[in-house]
């Protein structure tokens, strides 16, 4: 399995987190996410991240697994932080930068953009970092150089409110990514399916078929890394046949994308039919009540984790009420 895929992947390290009841882990993740949205203090959020890092260390899962989940969202995180700094104007004014927009600066920006489009495919690693360096160099040039036909002067003001809110949003997203990755890496899809079926059992009162719902969620979770791996194989196979998704006209790129999508649909349908045949051969009937070899039982450590979760959510509500007045 591709090591870069985190969502839906299980890593067995036999830690105390792995041995917890899956219902406890699901409830803990839900409560942790609620706490992240309840708390509006940056220091409390940093405390949450510190506690989360302790959980990651004790889970005995390689930290690179969690970094891969953050890596996919790097561009979004950076863009969110920059937009908050630029467009949020509350709090104390910290810095004010005046930039000189000239015809020469526009020419440099266009030239750098063309170079990026031409050579970005040759940069295998740190693409986002190179793009950030290019954008920063353009702004540094406009800040220090006033040459080449001045068009206008514009300024960017950085306020404490924008800096604080940008940091808060980025840290919150990182915490959500880490806690969701910790859940999927420390819990098998079968355990998640059994836990969801037990926890959503009350929905049977409303005539909702919980077993079918949880089975659908479990299958979808299993198929995510499988389909990503298959798409990677198809992409490499098309590239070996001379198909380049980064070159050619727009119409040619559409045809190349179709050559990727069509085999993906064929593989997805084939996998779905194979899975349906396998479940039918094993006597699976969706509506029938059935037993399981995985019997979920609470132990002392599970109750202790529940008690800690309740104490955590109570502390978050207390902090929010205390600082709201």
KAQUIVEN-V427666 format. One record per residue. N is the residue number from 0. RES is the residue in one letter. SS is DSSP state (H for helix, E for strand, C for the rest). OMEGA is omega in radians with two decimals (999 if undefined). Layout:
n=N res=RES ss=SS omega=OMEGA
n=N res=RES ss=SS omega=OMEGA
This chain:
n=0 res=X ss=C omega=-3.12
n=1 res=X ss=C omega=-3.10
n=2 res=X ss=C omega=-3.13
n=3 res=X ss=C omega=-3.14
n=4 res=X ss=C omega=-3.09
n=5 res=X ss=C omega=-3.04
n=6 res=X ss=C omega=3.14
n=7 res=X ss=C omega=-3.13
n=8 res=X ss=C omega=-3.12
n=9 res=X ss=C omega=3.10
n=10 res=X ss=C omega=-3.07
n=11 res=X ss=C omega=3.05
n=12 res=X ss=C omega=3.07
n=13 res=X ss=C omega=3.10
n=14 res=X ss=C omega=3.14
n=15 res=X ss=C omega=3.08
n=16 res=X ss=C omega=3.10
n=17 res=X ss=C omega=-3.08
n=18 res=X ss=C omega=3.08
n=19 res=X ss=C omega=3.05
n=20 res=X ss=C omega=-3.11
n=21 res=X ss=H omega=3.07
n=22 res=X ss=H omega=3.10
n=23 res=X ss=H omega=-3.14
n=24 res=X ss=H omega=3.11
n=25 res=X ss=H omega=3.13
n=26 res=X ss=H omega=-3.14
n=27 res=X ss=H omega=3.11
n=28 res=X ss=H omega=3.12
n=29 res=X ss=H omega=3.13
n=30 res=X ss=H omega=3.11
n=31 res=X ss=H omega=3.10
n=32 res=X ss=H omega=3.09
n=33 res=X ss=H omega=3.12
n=34 res=X ss=H omega=-3.14
n=35 res=X ss=H omega=-3.13
n=36 res=X ss=H omega=3.11
n=37 res=X ss=H omega=-3.08
n=38 res=X ss=C omega=3.11
n=39 res=X ss=C omega=3.13
n=40 res=X ss=C omega=-3.07
n=41 res=X ss=H omega=-3.14
n=42 res=X ss=H omega=3.06
n=43 res=X ss=H omega=3.11
n=44 res=X ss=H omega=3.07
n=45 res=X ss=H omega=3.06
n=46 res=X ss=H omega=3.08
n=47 res=X ss=H omega=-3.14
n=48 res=X ss=H omega=3.09
n=49 res=X ss=H omega=3.09
n=50 res=X ss=H omega=3.13
n=51 res=X ss=H omega=3.09
n=52 res=X ss=H omega=3.07
n=53 res=X ss=H omega=3.09
n=54 res=X ss=H omega=-3.13
n=55 res=X ss=H omega=3.14
n=56 res=X ss=H omega=-3.12
n=57 res=X ss=H omega=3.11
n=58 res=X ss=C omega=3.12
n=59 res=X ss=C omega=3.06
n=60 res=X ss=C omega=3.13
n=61 res=X ss=C omega=-3.07
n=62 res=X ss=H omega=3.13
n=63 res=X ss=H omega=3.08
n=64 res=X ss=H omega=-3.14
n=65 res=X ss=H omega=3.10
n=66 res=X ss=H omega=3.11
n=67 res=X ss=H omega=3.11
n=68 res=X ss=H omega=3.10
n=69 res=X ss=H omega=-3.08
n=70 res=X ss=H omega=-3.12
n=71 res=X ss=C omega=-3.11
n=72 res=X ss=C omega=-3.06
n=73 res=X ss=H omega=-3.10
n=74 res=X ss=H omega=3.13
n=75 res=X ss=H omega=-3.14
n=76 res=X ss=H omega=-3.14
n=77 res=X ss=H omega=3.14
n=78 res=X ss=H omega=3.11
n=79 res=X ss=H omega=3.14
n=80 res=X ss=H omega=-3.12
n=81 res=X ss=H omega=-3.14
n=82 res=X ss=H omega=3.10
n=83 res=X ss=H omega=3.14
n=84 res=X ss=H omega=-3.04
n=85 res=X ss=H omega=-2.94
n=86 res=X ss=H omega=3.11
n=87 res=X ss=C omega=-2.99
n=88 res=X ss=C omega=3.08
n=89 res=X ss=C omega=-3.11
n=90 res=X ss=C omega=-3.09
n=91 res=X ss=C omega=3.09
n=92 res=X ss=E omega=-3.11
n=93 res=X ss=E omega=-3.11
n=94 res=X ss=E omega=3.05
n=95 res=X ss=E omega=-3.08
n=96 res=X ss=E omega=3.07
n=97 res=X ss=E omega=-3.09
n=98 res=X ss=E omega=-3.13
n=99 res=X ss=E omega=3.11
n=100 res=X ss=E omega=-3.12
n=101 res=X ss=E omega=3.09
n=102 res=X ss=H omega=3.11
n=103 res=X ss=H omega=3.10
n=104 res=X ss=H omega=3.10
n=105 res=X ss=H omega=3.10
n=106 res=X ss=H omega=3.11
n=107 res=X ss=H omega=3.12
n=108 res=X ss=H omega=3.13
n=109 res=X ss=H omega=-3.14
n=110 res=X ss=H omega=3.12
n=111 res=X ss=H omega=3.11
n=112 res=X ss=H omega=3.12
n=113 res=X ss=H omega=3.11
n=114 res=X ss=H omega=3.12
n=115 res=X ss=H omega=-3.14
n=116 res=X ss=H omega=-3.10
n=117 res=X ss=H omega=-2.98
n=118 res=X ss=H omega=-3.11
n=119 res=X ss=H omega=-3.13
n=120 res=X ss=H omega=3.13
n=121 res=X ss=H omega=3.13
n=122 res=X ss=C omega=-3.07
n=123 res=X ss=C omega=-3.05
n=124 res=X ss=C omega=3.03
n=125 res=X ss=C omega=3.11
n=126 res=X ss=H omega=-3.12
n=127 res=X ss=H omega=3.13
n=128 res=X ss=H omega=3.11
n=129 res=X ss=H omega=3.12
n=130 res=X ss=H omega=3.12
n=131 res=X ss=H omega=3.12
n=132 res=X ss=H omega=3.12
n=133 res=X ss=H omega=3.13
n=134 res=X ss=H omega=3.12
n=135 res=X ss=H omega=3.13
n=136 res=X ss=H omega=3.10
n=137 res=X ss=H omega=3.13
n=138 res=X ss=H omega=3.09
n=139 res=X ss=H omega=3.11
n=140 res=X ss=H omega=-3.14
n=141 res=X ss=H omega=-3.11
n=142 res=X ss=H omega=-3.03
n=143 res=X ss=H omega=-3.02
n=144 res=X ss=C omega=3.07
n=145 res=X ss=C omega=-3.05
n=146 res=X ss=C omega=3.09
n=147 res=X ss=C omega=3.11
n=148 res=X ss=C omega=-3.08
n=149 res=X ss=E omega=3.08
n=150 res=X ss=E omega=3.12
n=151 res=X ss=E omega=3.06
n=152 res=X ss=E omega=3.11
n=153 res=X ss=E omega=-3.10
n=154 res=X ss=E omega=3.06
n=155 res=X ss=E omega=-3.13
n=156 res=X ss=E omega=3.12
n=157 res=X ss=E omega=-3.14
n=158 res=X ss=E omega=-3.14
n=159 res=X ss=H omega=3.13
n=160 res=X ss=H omega=3.11
n=161 res=X ss=H omega=3.13
n=162 res=X ss=H omega=-3.13
n=163 res=X ss=H omega=-3.12
n=164 res=X ss=H omega=3.08
n=165 res=X ss=H omega=3.11
n=166 res=X ss=H omega=-3.11
n=167 res=X ss=H omega=-3.11
n=168 res=X ss=H omega=-3.13
n=169 res=X ss=H omega=3.13
n=170 res=X ss=H omega=3.12
n=171 res=X ss=H omega=3.12
n=172 res=X ss=H omega=3.12
n=173 res=X ss=H omega=3.12
n=174 res=X ss=H omega=3.11
n=175 res=X ss=H omega=3.12
n=176 res=X ss=H omega=-3.11
n=177 res=X ss=H omega=-3.08
n=178 res=X ss=H omega=3.08
n=179 res=X ss=H omega=3.09
n=180 res=X ss=H omega=3.11
n=181 res=X ss=H omega=3.13
n=182 res=X ss=H omega=-3.08
n=183 res=X ss=H omega=-3.14
n=184 res=X ss=H omega=-3.09
n=185 res=X ss=H omega=-3.09
n=186 res=X ss=C omega=3.11
n=187 res=X ss=C omega=3.08
n=188 res=X ss=H omega=3.11
n=189 res=X ss=H omega=3.11
n=190 res=X ss=H omega=3.10
n=191 res=X ss=H omega=3.13
n=192 res=X ss=H omega=3.13
n=193 res=X ss=H omega=3.13
n=194 res=X ss=H omega=3.13
n=195 res=X ss=H omega=3.14
n=196 res=X ss=H omega=3.12
n=197 res=X ss=H omega=-3.06
n=198 res=X ss=H omega=-3.14
n=199 res=X ss=C omega=-3.12
n=200 res=X ss=H omega=-3.12
n=201 res=X ss=H omega=3.14
n=202 res=X ss=H omega=3.09
n=203 res=X ss=H omega=3.10
n=204 res=X ss=H omega=3.14
n=205 res=X ss=H omega=3.10
n=206 res=X ss=C omega=3.07
n=207 res=X ss=C omega=-3.11
n=208 res=X ss=C omega=-3.03
n=209 res=X ss=H omega=-3.10
n=210 res=X ss=H omega=3.12
n=211 res=X ss=H omega=3.14
n=212 res=X ss=H omega=-3.13
n=213 res=X ss=H omega=3.10
n=214 res=X ss=H omega=3.09
n=215 res=X ss=H omega=3.13
n=216 res=X ss=H omega=3.14
n=217 res=X ss=H omega=3.12
n=218 res=X ss=H omega=3.12
n=219 res=X ss=H omega=3.12
n=220 res=X ss=H omega=3.12
n=221 res=X ss=H omega=-3.04
n=222 res=X ss=H omega=-3.08
n=223 res=X ss=H omega=3.13
n=224 res=X ss=H omega=3.13
n=225 res=X ss=H omega=-3.13
n=226 res=X ss=H omega=3.09
n=227 res=X ss=H omega=3.09
n=228 res=X ss=H omega=3.12
n=229 res=X ss=H omega=3.11
n=230 res=X ss=H omega=3.10
n=231 res=X ss=H omega=3.10
n=232 res=X ss=H omega=3.13
n=233 res=X ss=H omega=3.13
n=234 res=X ss=H omega=3.12
n=235 res=X ss=H omega=3.11
n=236 res=X ss=H omega=3.11
n=237 res=X ss=H omega=3.12
n=238 res=X ss=H omega=3.10
n=239 res=X ss=H omega=3.09
n=240 res=X ss=C omega=3.08
n=241 res=X ss=C omega=3.14
n=242 res=X ss=C omega=-3.14
n=243 res=X ss=C omega=-3.08
n=244 res=X ss=C omega=-3.10
n=245 res=X ss=C omega=-3.11
n=246 res=X ss=C omega=3.11
n=247 res=X ss=C omega=3.12
n=248 res=X ss=C omega=-3.10
n=249 res=X ss=H omega=3.14
n=250 res=X ss=H omega=3.12
n=251 res=X ss=H omega=3.11
n=252 res=X ss=H omega=3.10
n=253 res=X ss=H omega=3.12
n=254 res=X ss=H omega=3.13
n=255 res=X ss=H omega=3.10
n=256 res=X ss=H omega=3.09
n=257 res=X ss=H omega=3.11
n=258 res=X ss=H omega=3.05
n=259 res=X ss=H omega=-3.06
n=260 res=X ss=H omega=-3.07
n=261 res=X ss=H omega=3.07
n=262 res=X ss=H omega=3.11
n=263 res=X ss=H omega=3.11
n=264 res=X ss=H omega=3.14
n=265 res=X ss=H omega=-3.14
n=266 res=X ss=H omega=-3.14
n=267 res=X ss=H omega=3.12
n=268 res=X ss=H omega=3.14
n=269 res=X ss=H omega=3.11
n=270 res=X ss=H omega=-3.13
n=271 res=X ss=H omega=3.12
n=272 res=X ss=H omega=3.11
n=273 res=X ss=H omega=3.12
n=274 res=X ss=H omega=3.11
n=275 res=X ss=H omega=3.11
n=276 res=X ss=H omega=3.13
n=277 res=X ss=H omega=3.12
n=278 res=X ss=H omega=3.13
n=279 res=X ss=H omega=3.12
n=280 res=X ss=H omega=3.13
n=281 res=X ss=C omega=3.05
n=282 res=X ss=C omega=-3.13
n=283 res=X ss=C omega=3.05
n=284 res=X ss=C omega=-3.00
n=285 res=X ss=C omega=-3.02
n=286 res=X ss=C omega=-3.02
n=287 res=X ss=C omega=3.08
n=288 res=X ss=C omega=-3.07
n=289 res=X ss=C omega=3.12
n=290 res=X ss=C omega=-3.12
n=291 res=X ss=C omega=3.09
n=292 res=X ss=C omega=3.11
n=293 res=X ss=C omega=-3.13
n=294 res=X ss=C omega=-3.12
n=295 res=X ss=C omega=3.11
n=296 res=X ss=C omega=3.08
n=297 res=X ss=C omega=3.04
n=298 res=X ss=C omega=-3.05
n=299 res=X ss=H omega=-3.12
n=300 res=X ss=H omega=3.09
n=301 res=X ss=H omega=3.10
n=302 res=X ss=H omega=3.11
n=303 res=X ss=H omega=3.10
n=304 res=X ss=H omega=3.06
n=305 res=X ss=H omega=3.14
n=306 res=X ss=H omega=3.10
n=307 res=X ss=H omega=3.13
n=308 res=X ss=H omega=3.13
n=309 res=X ss=H omega=3.08
n=310 res=X ss=H omega=3.13
n=311 res=X ss=H omega=-3.14
n=312 res=X ss=H omega=3.08
n=313 res=X ss=H omega=3.11
n=314 res=X ss=H omega=3.12
n=315 res=X ss=H omega=3.12
n=316 res=X ss=H omega=3.12
n=317 res=X ss=H omega=3.14
n=318 res=X ss=H omega=-3.12
n=319 res=X ss=H omega=3.12
n=320 res=X ss=H omega=-3.08
n=321 res=X ss=H omega=-3.08
n=322 res=X ss=H omega=3.12
n=323 res=X ss=H omega=-3.09
n=324 res=X ss=C omega=999
